[in-house]
Amino acid sequence: MISDFHTLSDKIGQLAALTQSLRSENAELRLRATALTAENAELARRMQEAHDRVAALIEQIPAPEEQKEEAV
């Protein structure tokens, strides 16, 4: 009977240690997820900025008809 209590006590101790370990890992993963979300937002902003710059440059390129008129 005492042996059963010791076994149960050991298992409860293991469960408590595992629970603490998982809580710690979960907290780290939340921090990482937050950092990755911020990084993703920054990269999306930079991509939009690059897209806007390329679009502005494309609008500055004369159309083919305009090029022919200028050559004449």
Phi and psi restraints in degrees (range 20) as a CNS / XPLOR table:
assign (resid 1 and name C) (resid 2 and name N)
       (resid 2 and name CA) (resid 2 and name C) 1.0 -64.2 20.0 2
assign (resid 2 and name N) (resid 2 and name CA)
       (resid 2 and name C) (resid 3 and name N) 1.0 -38.4 20.0 2
assign (resid 2 and name C) (resid 3 and name N)
       (resid 3 and name CA) (resid 3 and name C) 1.0 -60.6 20.0 2
assign (resid 3 and name N) (resid 3 and name CA)
       (resid 3 and name C) (resid 4 and name N) 1.0 -39.1 20.0 2
assign (resid 3 and name C) (resid 4 and name N)
       (resid 4 and name CA) (resid 4 and name C) 1.0 -63.6 20.0 2
assign (resid 4 and name N) (resid 4 and name CA)
       (resid 4 and name C) (resid 5 and name N) 1.0 -39.3 20.0 2
assign (resid 4 and name C) (resid 5 and name N)
       (resid 5 and name CA) (resid 5 and name C) 1.0 -66.3 20.0 2
assign (resid 5 and name N) (resid 5 and name CA)
       (resid 5 and name C) (resid 6 and name N) 1.0 -38.6 20.0 2
assign (resid 5 and name C) (resid 6 and name N)
       (resid 6 and name CA) (resid 6 and name C) 1.0 -65.7 20.0 2
assign (resid 6 and name N) (resid 6 and name CA)
       (resid 6 and name C) (resid 7 and name N) 1.0 -41.9 20.0 2
assign (resid 6 and name C) (resid 7 and name N)
       (resid 7 and name CA) (resid 7 and name C) 1.0 -62.5 20.0 2
assign (resid 7 and name N) (resid 7 and name CA)
       (resid 7 and name C) (resid 8 and name N) 1.0 -46.2 20.0 2
assign (resid 7 and name C) (resid 8 and name N)
       (resid 8 and name CA) (resid 8 and name C) 1.0 -62.4 20.0 2
assign (resid 8 and name N) (resid 8 and name CA)
       (resid 8 and name C) (resid 9 and name N) 1.0 -42.3 20.0 2
assign (resid 8 and name C) (resid 9 and name N)
       (resid 9 and name CA) (resid 9 and name C) 1.0 -62.1 20.0 2
assign (resid 9 and name N) (resid 9 and name CA)
       (resid 9 and name C) (resid 10 and name N) 1.0 -42.5 20.0 2
assign (resid 9 and name C) (resid 10 and name N)
       (resid 10 and name CA) (resid 10 and name C) 1.0 -62.4 20.0 2
assign (resid 10 and name N) (resid 10 and name CA)
       (resid 10 and name C) (resid 11 and name N) 1.0 -43.4 20.0 2
assign (resid 10 and name C) (resid 11 and name N)
       (resid 11 and name CA) (resid 11 and name C) 1.0 -65.8 20.0 2
assign (resid 11 and name N) (resid 11 and name CA)
       (resid 11 and name C) (resid 12 and name N) 1.0 -38.1 20.0 2
assign (resid 11 and name C) (resid 12 and name N)
       (resid 12 and name CA) (resid 12 and name C) 1.0 -64.9 20.0 2
assign (resid 12 and name N) (resid 12 and name CA)
       (resid 12 and name C) (resid 13 and name N) 1.0 -40.3 20.0 2
assign (resid 12 and name C) (resid 13 and name N)
       (resid 13 and name CA) (resid 13 and name C) 1.0 -62.8 20.0 2
assign (resid 13 and name N) (resid 13 and name CA)
       (resid 13 and name C) (resid 14 and name N) 1.0 -42.7 20.0 2
assign (resid 13 and name C) (resid 14 and name N)
       (resid 14 and name CA) (resid 14 and name C) 1.0 -64.1 20.0 2
assign (resid 14 and name N) (resid 14 and name CA)
       (resid 14 and name C) (resid 15 and name N) 1.0 -40.9 20.0 2
assign (resid 14 and name C) (resid 15 and name N)
       (resid 15 and name CA) (resid 15 and name C) 1.0 -64.3 20.0 2
assign (resid 15 and name N) (resid 15 and name CA)
       (resid 15 and name C) (resid 16 and name N) 1.0 -41.6 20.0 2
assign (resid 15 and name C) (resid 16 and name N)
       (resid 16 and name CA) (resid 16 and name C) 1.0 -64.4 20.0 2
assign (resid 16 and name N) (resid 16 and name CA)
       (resid 16 and name C) (resid 17 and name N) 1.0 -42.1 20.0 2
assign (resid 16 and name C) (resid 17 and name N)
       (resid 17 and name CA) (resid 17 and name C) 1.0 -64.7 20.0 2
assign (resid 17 and name N) (resid 17 and name CA)
       (resid 17 and name C) (resid 18 and name N) 1.0 -43.0 20.0 2
assign (resid 17 and name C) (resid 18 and name N)
       (resid 18 and name CA) (resid 18 and name C) 1.0 -64.2 20.0 2
assign (resid 18 and name N) (resid 18 and name CA)
       (resid 18 and name C) (resid 19 and name N) 1.0 -41.4 20.0 2
assign (resid 18 and name C) (resid 19 and name N)
       (resid 19 and name CA) (resid 19 and name C) 1.0 -60.6 20.0 2
assign (resid 19 and name N) (resid 19 and name CA)
       (resid 19 and name C) (resid 20 and name N) 1.0 -45.3 20.0 2
assign (resid 19 and name C) (resid 20 and name N)
       (resid 20 and name CA) (resid 20 and name C) 1.0 -63.6 20.0 2
assign (resid 20 and name N) (resid 20 and name CA)
       (resid 20 and name C) (resid 21 and name N) 1.0 -42.0 20.0 2
assign (resid 20 and name C) (resid 21 and name N)
       (resid 21 and name CA) (resid 21 and name C) 1.0 -61.6 20.0 2
assign (resid 21 and name N) (resid 21 and name CA)
       (resid 21 and name C) (resid 22 and name N) 1.0 -43.9 20.0 2
assign (resid 21 and name C) (resid 22 and name N)
       (resid 22 and name CA) (resid 22 and name C) 1.0 -67.1 20.0 2
assign (resid 22 and name N) (resid 22 and name CA)
       (resid 22 and name C) (resid 23 and name N) 1.0 -36.8 20.0 2
assign (resid 22 and name C) (resid 23 and name N)
       (resid 23 and name CA) (resid 23 and name C) 1.0 -63.3 20.0 2
assign (resid 23 and name N) (resid 23 and name CA)
       (resid 23 and name C) (resid 24 and name N) 1.0 -42.8 20.0 2
assign (resid 23 and name C) (resid 24 and name N)
       (resid 24 and name CA) (resid 24 and name C) 1.0 -64.1 20.0 2
assign (resid 24 and name N) (resid 24 and name CA)
       (resid 24 and name C) (resid 25 and name N) 1.0 -45.6 20.0 2
assign (resid 24 and name C) (resid 25 and name N)
       (resid 25 and name CA) (resid 25 and name C) 1.0 -62.8 20.0 2
assign (resid 25 and name N) (resid 25 and name CA)
       (resid 25 and name C) (resid 26 and name N) 1.0 -40.3 20.0 2
assign (resid 25 and name C) (resid 26 and name N)
       (resid 26 and name CA) (resid 26 and name C) 1.0 -62.3 20.0 2
assign (resid 26 and name N) (resid 26 and name CA)
       (resid 26 and name C) (resid 27 and name N) 1.0 -41.9 20.0 2
assign (resid 26 and name C) (resid 27 and name N)
       (resid 27 and name CA) (resid 27 and name C) 1.0 -63.7 20.0 2
assign (resid 27 and name N) (resid 27 and name CA)
       (resid 27 and name C) (resid 28 and name N) 1.0 -42.8 20.0 2
assign (resid 27 and name C) (resid 28 and name N)
       (resid 28 and name CA) (resid 28 and name C) 1.0 -62.2 20.0 2
assign (resid 28 and name N) (resid 28 and name CA)
       (resid 28 and name C) (resid 29 and name N) 1.0 -42.3 20.0 2
assign (resid 28 and name C) (resid 29 and name N)
       (resid 29 and name CA) (resid 29 and name C) 1.0 -65.9 20.0 2
assign (resid 29 and name N) (resid 29 and name CA)
       (resid 29 and name C) (resid 30 and name N) 1.0 -35.9 20.0 2
assign (resid 29 and name C) (resid 30 and name N)
       (resid 30 and name CA) (resid 30 and name C) 1.0 -63.9 20.0 2
assign (resid 30 and name N) (resid 30 and name CA)
       (resid 30 and name C) (resid 31 and name N) 1.0 -44.0 20.0 2
assign (resid 30 and name C) (resid 31 and name N)
       (resid 31 and name CA) (resid 31 and name C) 1.0 -62.0 20.0 2
assign (resid 31 and name N) (resid 31 and name CA)
       (resid 31 and name C) (resid 32 and name N) 1.0 -42.9 20.0 2
assign (resid 31 and name C) (resid 32 and name N)
       (resid 32 and name CA) (resid 32 and name C) 1.0 -64.8 20.0 2
assign (resid 32 and name N) (resid 32 and name CA)
       (resid 32 and name C) (resid 33 and name N) 1.0 -41.8 20.0 2
assign (resid 32 and name C) (resid 33 and name N)
       (resid 33 and name CA) (resid 33 and name C) 1.0 -62.3 20.0 2
assign (resid 33 and name N) (resid 33 and name CA)
       (resid 33 and name C) (resid 34 and name N) 1.0 -40.6 20.0 2
assign (resid 33 and name C) (resid 34 and name N)
       (resid 34 and name CA) (resid 34 and name C) 1.0 -63.6 20.0 2
assign (resid 34 and name N) (resid 34 and name CA)
       (resid 34 and name C) (resid 35 and name N) 1.0 -44.1 20.0 2
assign (resid 34 and name C) (resid 35 and name N)
       (resid 35 and name CA) (resid 35 and name C) 1.0 -64.2 20.0 2
assign (resid 35 and name N) (resid 35 and name CA)
       (resid 35 and name C) (resid 36 and name N) 1.0 -42.0 20.0 2
assign (resid 35 and name C) (resid 36 and name N)
       (resid 36 and name CA) (resid 36 and name C) 1.0 -67.3 20.0 2
assign (resid 36 and name N) (resid 36 and name CA)
       (resid 36 and name C) (resid 37 and name N) 1.0 -35.4 20.0 2
assign (resid 36 and name C) (resid 37 and name N)
       (resid 37 and name CA) (resid 37 and name C) 1.0 -64.9 20.0 2
assign (resid 37 and name N) (resid 37 and name CA)
       (resid 37 and name C) (resid 38 and name N) 1.0 -42.5 20.0 2
assign (resid 37 and name C) (resid 38 and name N)
       (resid 38 and name CA) (resid 38 and name C) 1.0 -64.7 20.0 2
assign (resid 38 and name N) (resid 38 and name CA)
       (resid 38 and name C) (resid 39 and name N) 1.0 -42.4 20.0 2
assign (resid 38 and name C) (resid 39 and name N)
       (resid 39 and name CA) (resid 39 and name C) 1.0 -63.5 20.0 2
assign (resid 39 and name N) (resid 39 and name CA)
       (resid 39 and name C) (resid 40 and name N) 1.0 -41.2 20.0 2
assign (resid 39 and name C) (resid 40 and name N)
       (resid 40 and name CA) (resid 40 and name C) 1.0 -62.0 20.0 2
assign (resid 40 and name N) (resid 40 and name CA)
       (resid 40 and name C) (resid 41 and name N) 1.0 -42.3 20.0 2
assign (resid 40 and name C) (resid 41 and name N)
       (resid 41 and name CA) (resid 41 and name C) 1.0 -64.0 20.0 2
assign (resid 41 and name N) (resid 41 and name CA)
       (resid 41 and name C) (resid 42 and name N) 1.0 -41.1 20.0 2
assign (resid 41 and name C) (resid 42 and name N)
       (resid 42 and name CA) (resid 42 and name C) 1.0 -63.9 20.0 2
assign (resid 42 and name N) (resid 42 and name CA)
       (resid 42 and name C) (resid 43 and name N) 1.0 -43.5 20.0 2
assign (resid 42 and name C) (resid 43 and name N)
       (resid 43 and name CA) (resid 43 and name C) 1.0 -65.6 20.0 2
assign (resid 43 and name N) (resid 43 and name CA)
       (resid 43 and name C) (resid 44 and name N) 1.0 -38.5 20.0 2
assign (resid 43 and name C) (resid 44 and name N)
       (resid 44 and name CA) (resid 44 and name C) 1.0 -64.0 20.0 2
assign (resid 44 and name N) (resid 44 and name CA)
       (resid 44 and name C) (resid 45 and name N) 1.0 -39.7 20.0 2
assign (resid 44 and name C) (resid 45 and name N)
       (resid 45 and name CA) (resid 45 and name C) 1.0 -63.8 20.0 2
assign (resid 45 and name N) (resid 45 and name CA)
       (resid 45 and name C) (resid 46 and name N) 1.0 -43.3 20.0 2
assign (resid 45 and name C) (resid 46 and name N)
       (resid 46 and name CA) (resid 46 and name C) 1.0 -65.8 20.0 2
assign (resid 46 and name N) (resid 46 and name CA)
       (resid 46 and name C) (resid 47 and name N) 1.0 -38.5 20.0 2
assign (resid 46 and name C) (resid 47 and name N)
       (resid 47 and name CA) (resid 47 and name C) 1.0 -64.0 20.0 2
assign (resid 47 and name N) (resid 47 and name CA)
       (resid 47 and name C) (resid 48 and name N) 1.0 -41.9 20.0 2
assign (resid 47 and name C) (resid 48 and name N)
       (resid 48 and name CA) (resid 48 and name C) 1.0 -64.0 20.0 2
assign (resid 48 and name N) (resid 48 and name CA)
       (resid 48 and name C) (resid 49 and name N) 1.0 -40.6 20.0 2
assign (resid 48 and name C) (resid 49 and name N)
       (resid 49 and name CA) (resid 49 and name C) 1.0 -62.3 20.0 2
assign (resid 49 and name N) (resid 49 and name CA)
       (resid 49 and name C) (resid 50 and name N) 1.0 -44.2 20.0 2
assign (resid 49 and name C) (resid 50 and name N)
       (resid 50 and name CA) (resid 50 and name C) 1.0 -64.0 20.0 2
assign (resid 50 and name N) (resid 50 and name CA)
       (resid 50 and name C) (resid 51 and name N) 1.0 -41.5 20.0 2
assign (resid 50 and name C) (resid 51 and name N)
       (resid 51 and name CA) (resid 51 and name C) 1.0 -60.3 20.0 2
assign (resid 51 and name N) (resid 51 and name CA)
       (resid 51 and name C) (resid 52 and name N) 1.0 -44.7 20.0 2
assign (resid 51 and name C) (resid 52 and name N)
       (resid 52 and name CA) (resid 52 and name C) 1.0 -62.9 20.0 2
assign (resid 52 and name N) (resid 52 and name CA)
       (resid 52 and name C) (resid 53 and name N) 1.0 -40.4 20.0 2
assign (resid 52 and name C) (resid 53 and name N)
       (resid 53 and name CA) (resid 53 and name C) 1.0 -65.2 20.0 2
assign (resid 53 and name N) (resid 53 and name CA)
       (resid 53 and name C) (resid 54 and name N) 1.0 -44.0 20.0 2
assign (resid 53 and name C) (resid 54 and name N)
       (resid 54 and name CA) (resid 54 and name C) 1.0 -63.9 20.0 2
assign (resid 54 and name N) (resid 54 and name CA)
       (resid 54 and name C) (resid 55 and name N) 1.0 -41.9 20.0 2
assign (resid 54 and name C) (resid 55 and name N)
       (resid 55 and name CA) (resid 55 and name C) 1.0 -61.6 20.0 2
assign (resid 55 and name N) (resid 55 and name CA)
       (resid 55 and name C) (resid 56 and name N) 1.0 -40.3 20.0 2
assign (resid 55 and name C) (resid 56 and name N)
       (resid 56 and name CA) (resid 56 and name C) 1.0 -65.7 20.0 2
assign (resid 56 and name N) (resid 56 and name CA)
       (resid 56 and name C) (resid 57 and name N) 1.0 -39.1 20.0 2
assign (resid 56 and name C) (resid 57 and name N)
       (resid 57 and name CA) (resid 57 and name C) 1.0 -66.8 20.0 2
assign (resid 57 and name N) (resid 57 and name CA)
       (resid 57 and name C) (resid 58 and name N) 1.0 -40.3 20.0 2
assign (resid 57 and name C) (resid 58 and name N)
       (resid 58 and name CA) (resid 58 and name C) 1.0 -63.0 20.0 2
assign (resid 58 and name N) (resid 58 and name CA)
       (resid 58 and name C) (resid 59 and name N) 1.0 -37.8 20.0 2
assign (resid 58 and name C) (resid 59 and name N)
       (resid 59 and name CA) (resid 59 and name C) 1.0 -67.3 20.0 2
assign (resid 59 and name N) (resid 59 and name CA)
       (resid 59 and name C) (resid 60 and name N) 1.0 -23.9 20.0 2
assign (resid 59 and name C) (resid 60 and name N)
       (resid 60 and name CA) (resid 60 and name C) 1.0 -80.0 20.0 2
assign (resid 60 and name N) (resid 60 and name CA)
       (resid 60 and name C) (resid 61 and name N) 1.0 -17.6 20.0 2
assign (resid 60 and name C) (resid 61 and name N)
       (resid 61 and name CA) (resid 61 and name C) 1.0 -73.2 20.0 2
assign (resid 61 and name N) (resid 61 and name CA)
       (resid 61 and name C) (resid 62 and name N) 1.0 128.0 20.0 2
assign (resid 61 and name C) (resid 62 and name N)
       (resid 62 and name CA) (resid 62 and name C) 1.0 -67.6 20.0 2
assign (resid 62 and name N) (resid 62 and name CA)
       (resid 62 and name C) (resid 63 and name N) 1.0 149.1 20.0 2
assign (resid 62 and name C) (resid 63 and name N)
       (resid 63 and name CA) (resid 63 and name C) 1.0 -69.2 20.0 2
assign (resid 63 and name N) (resid 63 and name CA)
       (resid 63 and name C) (resid 64 and name N) 1.0 157.0 20.0 2
assign (resid 63 and name C) (resid 64 and name N)
       (resid 64 and name CA) (resid 64 and name C) 1.0 -57.4 20.0 2
assign (resid 64 and name N) (resid 64 and name CA)
       (resid 64 and name C) (resid 65 and name N) 1.0 -36.5 20.0 2
assign (resid 64 and name C) (resid 65 and name N)
       (resid 65 and name CA) (resid 65 and name C) 1.0 -63.4 20.0 2
assign (resid 65 and name N) (resid 65 and name CA)
       (resid 65 and name C) (resid 66 and name N) 1.0 -39.9 20.0 2
assign (resid 65 and name C) (resid 66 and name N)
       (resid 66 and name CA) (resid 66 and name C) 1.0 -64.8 20.0 2
assign (resid 66 and name N) (resid 66 and name CA)
       (resid 66 and name C) (resid 67 and name N) 1.0 -35.2 20.0 2
assign (resid 66 and name C) (resid 67 and name N)
       (resid 67 and name CA) (resid 67 and name C) 1.0 -65.3 20.0 2
assign (resid 67 and name N) (resid 67 and name CA)
       (resid 67 and name C) (resid 68 and name N) 1.0 -40.4 20.0 2
assign (resid 67 and name C) (resid 68 and name N)
       (resid 68 and name CA) (resid 68 and name C) 1.0 -66.6 20.0 2
assign (resid 68 and name N) (resid 68 and name CA)
       (resid 68 and name C) (resid 69 and name N) 1.0 -41.1 20.0 2
assign (resid 68 and name C) (resid 69 and name N)
       (resid 69 and name CA) (resid 69 and name C) 1.0 -65.4 20.0 2
assign (resid 69 and name N) (resid 69 and name CA)
       (resid 69 and name C) (resid 70 and name N) 1.0 -36.5 20.0 2
assign (resid 69 and name C) (resid 70 and name N)
       (resid 70 and name CA) (resid 70 and name C) 1.0 -70.3 20.0 2
assign (resid 70 and name N) (resid 70 and name CA)
       (resid 70 and name C) (resid 71 and name N) 1.0 -30.9 20.0 2
assign (resid 70 and name C) (resid 71 and name N)
       (resid 71 and name CA) (resid 71 and name C) 1.0 -73.1 20.0 2
assign (resid 71 and name N) (resid 71 and name CA)
       (resid 71 and name C) (resid 72 and name N) 1.0 -24.9 20.0 2
